[in-house]
């Protein structure tokens, strides 16, 4: 069989594969988080390091801009908190060399 050629599988194989891949794409997941926060839920996310938290913060800002969601996003170290409120732009420092 050549790479990229379709191959028929069973429903059980499909279900097993779908279970392993997760529920949402990250962009869709970010939209869900933002809409829930805009509706009144307060959310806190903790990451293994500051770099991952900053990356998630950037992704949330991109999704927020497209949705025009009025959500407060605050990051301290490796924690991000979201909640309903007026959008506040973040001031991020430059990269360490």
RAQUIQUI-V360998 format. One record per run of one state. SS is the DSSP state (~ for helix, > for strand, _ for the rest). FROM is the first residue (numbers start at 1). TO is the last residue. If there is no record, write none. Layout:
<<SS & FROM & TO> <SS & FROM & TO>>
This chain:
<<_ & 1 & 10> <~ & 11 & 21> <_ & 22 & 25> <~ & 26 & 39> <_ & 40 & 42> <> & 43 & 46> <_ & 47 & 49> <~ & 50 & 67> <_ & 68 & 70> <> & 71 & 76> <_ & 77 & 78> <> & 79 & 84> <_ & 85 & 97>>
